[in-house]
Amino acid sequence: MPNKTIYVSDKDLALYNRAQELAGGNLSRAISTALKRYVDAEEGRLEGFEEITVRVGPGTGRKRQRQRFTGVKLGEWIRSDSKTAEIYRVYRARSGKFVVHTEKTPDYVHVTGETGWKKVLGFGEQFYGSTTGEASLEVVDTLDELKAKIPAELYSMVAASAEAPPVQDLDV
């Protein structure tokens, strides 16, 4: 196995020591893992992709788990009513697969026995409730599989742009 010497500045020594500790005493493994992630991210960036992080699971905001991948957004569709909204985002991953991120906002309910101007202004007895909302992430291999997962209008937009490369090199 070849040897490589890495020179570490005094100010970075604590970082290298912590990386070695987290890698079970194997600094080489820590450096290789970090370099692999760096090379993958940079190659993707050069190909026109970006690192995308989405939140999934029940609840809203920071309570949700984060998931990350390298891709490019192909389209977004929002449908809503007076109580809730569904947001669909479709990405093409660097692997060529399609990633569907779906968010459902909390469902709000407002109940009152009041009528007329008292109801509009919120006077009298009022009751409110809501769900927590949720978000999910699904990966599919083909456009045909994608079609069943998203609204038809979004599918039409995505299918039209799905075959185009994320970056077109011009010879000018």
N, C-alpha and C positions, 0 to 999 in steps of 0.2 A: 504494500500500500504506500503511495507516495506521501512524502511529508511536505507540508507547507508551513512557513513561519508567518505568524501574524503579529505585528507590532501594535501594542495597545497603549494609548496615552494614559497618563495617570488619572485624568478626569473621567475616562471611560472604564477604568478598572473595576469599579463597583458593578457596572452594568454587565460586564463579562463574567464576573463572579456569580452574579445572580442568575444569569442565563445558564451557566454550568450547573448551578444548584438545581434549577428547575428541570434540567435535562438529565437528572440523576447522576451528575458528576461527569457527563460526557459533553464537553464543550464543542467538540467536532460535530456531534449530532445537532446541537442547538444552532450552530452556524449553518450547517447544511439545510436545516428546516427553514431558517430565515431566508437563506439565499434562494431556495426553491420557490418560496412564496413571492419573493421580490422579482425573480425572473419571470414567473407566471404573470404577475400583475403588469410588468413592463412590456412583455410580449403582447399581452392583450391590449394594452393602451396603444401600442404601435399599430395594432390591427384595427383600431377604432372602437374598442370596447372600453368600458369603464367598470370600476368596482361598484356594485350596487348592494346596499344593505337595506333590508326591509324588516318590519316587525310582524310577528305572527303570534296567534294564540288569542285567548279571551282577554277582555279588558281593553284599556286604551293606554297610549303613551308608553312610559318606561316599564310598565308591568309586563309587557309582552317580550317574548324571546326574540332575539335578533338572528337573522340568517343572511349570509353574504354570498354573492356569486359575481362572476365577471360576465357582463352582457351589454346589450344595447336595447333601449326601449323602442318598441315597435308601435305602440299605441296605448291609449287610455280611454275609458268609457265610464261615465257616471250616470246612474239612473237613480232618481229620488222621488219621494212623495213628501207629504207634509210631516211625516214622522221620522223617516230614516233615509239613508242613502247607501247604495252599493257602488263601490269603486273598483273597476277592473283595470289592471295594468298588465300588459303583455310584453315580455322581453325575449330576445333571442340570446341564448347563452353562447359562450365561446365554443362550446362543444357542438353547437348546431341545434340543440334541443330548445323547446319553447318553455318559458317560465311564466306562469299565471299567478299574479298576486291579487287576491281579492280582499277588500276591506268592507265590512258591514258596520256602519256607524251605530251607536246606541239607538234603540227604538224608544222614543219619548211618548208618554201618554199624559194627557191633561184632561182631568174630569172635573166638572163643576155642575152644581144644580142651578146655577144662575143663568139668566137669559139676558138678551139685549145688551145695553151698554155696560152693565155690571160684569157680564162675562168677558166682553172685549177688554175692559180696563183691569180685570183681575180682582174685582171686589167680591166680598162674600167668601163663602167656603170654597176652597180650591184644593184639588188633589193632583199630585204629580208622581210619575213613576218612570223608570227607564231600565232597559237592559244594559249589559256591559259592552256590547259590541264585540266584534271579533275580526280576525284576519287570518288568511290561510295562504299557503304557497303550494303550487302543484307544478310538476315538471312533466311534460309530454314530449314524445319523440317526433311526431308528425303534425302537419297541418290538419289532417283528418281528425286526429285525436283532439286537437285544439278546438275544432269547430263545436264539439259537444260541451266545452267548458265555459264558453264566453257568449255574450249576446251576439246575434247575427250581424248587427251593424259594425261592431268592433271587429268581428272576424273578417268582414269585407275589407276594412282598412288594413288590417294586419296582413292578410293574404296577398294584397297588392304590393306590399313593401317587403315581404318576408324574403324574397329571393334576391333582393338588391344587397350588394356587399356593404358593410358599414363604412368603409372608406374606399373611395375610388382614386387610384393613382393616375394623375394626369401627366402626360408627356408633353409639357409645354416649355 
